[in-house]
């Protein structure tokens, strides 16, 4: 008679004198052992029977928790054979695991809790066997089909159940002793977002395994899309990358959030090649795109916080416990998913110190979410958490006064004092004004009005008094208000045209260096005296030539060396530059670049224009109110065989893999290149980003972002997993780097060459086309818009071939390319164009999912009708294009003027009228200004078809599908790529 799969562990008695045949992982049966339950025809499946214990299949066998798979039907409890470590035999069940005090905080109830946990960890023999993996190898392939059809349990259902001793197998199957009534809840899983039923999925998988051995599920079929001769399908431009296709049950819980949201971290490829030669053959870039501290918009889920200070980490590689680890030995130990070392589970891991009761570990956020935040214990602190501290360095030279910058800045700070992070009333504030001297202010709360202290010695800077230059905001708020109200009048008659910015920064550093903090510098005049003085170096003859890169690099080494000193002392700097004339953004932006700060640039600022004043006031106010992270470091860990090789963004690289950020702004992007050091022999790899920081509320916290990706062995699977948005971000930062170290021509060529490589490899190794010319250029569906985004990069202000782009504007555009998160970067490269004169009836109205936008149009002048009105926005600016034959009624309804001739181009504020068209357009503009992450407030421009030529050309430069100047149109660009692909070999 054929053995059932459930009886593989039992063999016939050996003949006399013959050694018994024992299966792998055999252990002698101990007293109290029960043989595995065998499925009999007509017998209800375990866990599916009557809720009455008396009716259970076997008396004495515990009724299963919903989703329970009994030991004879369990999946293997070990990592695949590629794992260097296998689970050892379990320890005796009578003792709790040994945990070093340094690794694990003590339970709040002391010895009583420890005794409780010792008792709690005495488990039935069957559970121990399931954890230790005592079953035949290859057992999964031999399971009966009727057992495969059991529904996998959901840890989330524990919310509805009394908690008992419960643990889960490394592959995600819970086992527990539960009350009978819990059986009724099996039909209601907590996580029901899986695309298909696990039953059908595993049934199909089992059939495949039986027929073809260990064949895994086939690669995703991605259709090939012809590009030439067709408009790009721009409706898909904001679609996230391909879904991550992980093997089933790779995580310990069934939560749909085990992988982090791609807005926190995503990869250029959502499947990893199993060796370096395959990666080189594919020519795909391998990098991570991070925005670990992004802000929350409406509809975003907050990051779960673990507040009990129980932080389980691998002893060897220091990885934080996450949904992709494996529990072994009855749940007493866990196997690291990075280096496979076995670690003890902290005793307090299953204990709730708030309720003083045992807790369900499967509800712990770190096992259910790919992005969590731990409240760090004292071991993670070099010093007590710093309080927020702000020093404003304000230029009060002649140009700053005349442009209205000083008055606008003082009013904005005054209005934002209540918005500054000050949850614990510990925030400190100071203010320094600069021209050819430095002016400090005594903010002692006992003074009726602040005292000005002038220091004219710029060579050897010193602080005029030891205290009260940096005052507690809560205590000295009235003194500070008085100063800010008087500040514009104090210098209103100044004719001083000098600016000692470098010396002012050094003075602010002296104030902040003992405790760390943030310098916010508002600069209008090019620094021309004291330390760090600069000279005007704008040379229009160099613009658009190979020597332009010299203007885009820092002119003085002072600002970089100063930034490095700031980074060591946990001081960051934000630079807000007002450009009435040349401001040398390239040099001044060095300070934010190396201190984790931000650069804002306002060319031609004049506060007498309400649009300029409103934009600056809004962005400055949001910057002041930002809930930043302080004294932070970022480290990224990866599975064996992978290494972080290069980093791009605003930070200082303190060691080979440690990024230092005195200040972590919200919504700033970082790109990290990954290299392969060894072949991968595991089915999945993991990346984990840890951001250790101090919150504005004074807590030391660790944000942990974990991402698990499958390992594949073919070029076609790699191309099916490529993420065009992440690849675009990678190409952008690499092009900026190349443009600064070499020349802009090389940067543009590097983008084109990478695109040719990708299209060529896809044609040759995925489609199987031979070398030579083909009538069509084809891309996989998930990369069909990559050529369009690459063209957007080439035509972008930061990289475009042009002699008309000022150096400051190009430097600022490069800074934005380096730091923008994907949600802002994609529209910044390919703007949104909407038709307003014939938009649908529901456009501009509030719908079920918010404001309804008109259909987006392709960026080509073919879509601009002479009688039409259009809105174009890229997140930085909004343009209203009005055709010269527009009907007078539209001018009246939208702009409150009688005809086209009455319109005035340039920066405008849209009037508020009672007409439907005006109301809808105002709604669209308002939504555009607040719908994305970041502090940016787009300025609205009115562009007449026959109006200001410069403004008209600026608008038309955004229509990147058309030919502009000497840069190809989209179809010409595709033809160029096709010709290059046809003439090369891959």
Protein Blocks (a to p, Z undefined) as FASTA:
>chain_A
ZZdfklmmpccdddehiacdddehiacddehiacdddddehiacehiacfbfklpmbghi
acddehiacfklcccfbdcfklmbdcdddddfkbccdddfklpccdfklmmlmmmmmmmm
pccfklmmmmnopacehklmmpcfklmmpccddfklmmmpccddddddfkopacddddfk
lmmmmmmcfblcbfbdfklmmmmmmmmmmmnojaccdddddddddfehpacdfklmmpcc
ddddddehkbfbfcfklpccfkloccfbfcdcfbfklmmmnopacdddddfkbccdehia
cddddfklpacddfklopacdfkbcceehhlaccdfklopacdddfklmccfklopacdf
klpmklmbcbdcddddfklpfbdcddddddddddfbfklmmnommmmmmmmmmmmmmmpc
cfkopaccddddddfbccdddfbfkbmbdcddddfblklgcdfbfghklccfklmmmmmm
mmmmmmmmmmmmpcbfbdcfklmmmmmmmmmmmnopadddddfbdcfehehiacdfbdfk
lgopaklmmmmpcfbfklmmmmmmmmmnopacddddddfbcehlmlmmmmmmmnopacdd
dehiafklmklmmmmmmmmmmmmmpccdehiaddddddehiacfbdcdjdddfblmlccd
fbacehiacddddddfbdcfbfbdcdddddddddfkopacdddddddddddfbfklmmmm
pcfklmmmmmmmmmmmmmmmmcmklmmmmmmmmmmmmmmmmmmmmnopaedddfbdcddf
klmmmmmmmmmmmmpmklpccfkbcfklmmmmmmmmmmmcfklmmmmmmccdddfklgcf
kgoiacfkocaddddddddfklpcfkbccdddehjaccddddfkbcfklmmmmnopablk
lpcgdjddddddfbfklmmmmmmmmmmmmmpgcjbdcddddddfklcfklmmmmmmmmmm
bcehjbccfklmmmmmmmmmmmpcZZ
